[in-house]
Amino acid sequence: MLLRIVIDLLIAFGLIFAVAGTKGILKMPDTFCRMQASTCVSTLGVLGVCLGGLLYAIFVMGSASAAVKVALIGALIFFTNPVGSHAIAKGAYQAGIRPEKKMEIDDYGRDFDE
C-alpha cells in the first residue's frame, strides 16, 4: 500500500513538472526562455515518471527486463535532452535569434567572435 502511494507521488511529481513546463512555454518571452521551460518538461517530468515506473516494474510487476528498459529510457532522456537543448540554443543564436533583454554575460557571443 505504501509502495503504491510512493509510485503515485513520483508520477504526480512528473506531471507537475510537465504542467509547469507547458505553462512556461506559453508564458516565456523569447526562444531561449521557452527552450529552457521545454527542457524542464522532458527532463524532470520524465525523471519522476521513470522513477515511478521503475518502482512499479520492480516491485509490482516483478519484471527485471521492464525495469532495465525504463531505467535505460530515463537515463538516455536525462543525459541527452540538456545537451540537445544546448545545441539547438547555440544554433538559434548563430542564426541571429537574440534574447529580448540584454544579457549581462554573452557566452555565445564570445564563442562566435561577436
QUIGIVEN-V252407 format. One record per backbone hydrogen bond with DSSP energy under -0.5 kcal/mol. CO is the residue of the C=O (numbers start at 0). NH is the residue of the N-H. If there is no record, write none. Layout:
co->CO nh->NH
co->CO nh->NH
//
This chain:
co->0 nh->4
co->1 nh->5
co->2 nh->6
co->3 nh->7
co->4 nh->8
co->5 nh->9
co->6 nh->10
co->7 nh->11
co->8 nh->12
co->9 nh->13
co->10 nh->14
co->11 nh->15
co->12 nh->16
co->13 nh->17
co->14 nh->18
co->15 nh->19
co->16 nh->20
co->17 nh->21
co->18 nh->22
co->19 nh->23
co->20 nh->24
co->21 nh->25
co->22 nh->26
co->23 nh->27
co->29 nh->33
co->30 nh->34
co->31 nh->35
co->32 nh->36
co->33 nh->37
co->34 nh->38
co->35 nh->39
co->36 nh->40
co->37 nh->41
co->38 nh->42
co->39 nh->43
co->39 nh->44
co->40 nh->44
co->40 nh->45
co->41 nh->45
co->42 nh->46
co->43 nh->47
co->44 nh->48
co->45 nh->49
co->46 nh->50
co->47 nh->51
co->48 nh->52
co->49 nh->53
co->50 nh->54
co->51 nh->55
co->52 nh->56
co->53 nh->57
co->54 nh->58
co->54 nh->59
co->55 nh->59
co->55 nh->60
co->56 nh->61
co->56 nh->62
co->61 nh->63
co->62 nh->66
co->63 nh->67
co->64 nh->68
co->65 nh->69
co->66 nh->70
co->67 nh->71
co->68 nh->72
co->69 nh->73
co->70 nh->74
co->71 nh->75
co->72 nh->76
co->73 nh->77
co->74 nh->78
co->75 nh->79
co->76 nh->80
co->78 nh->82
co->79 nh->83
co->80 nh->84
co->81 nh->85
co->82 nh->86
co->83 nh->87
co->84 nh->88
co->85 nh->89
co->86 nh->90
co->87 nh->91
co->88 nh->92
co->89 nh->93
co->90 nh->94
co->91 nh->96
co->92 nh->95
co->104 nh->106
co->105 nh->109
co->106 nh->110
co->107 nh->111
co->108 nh->113
co->109 nh->112
//
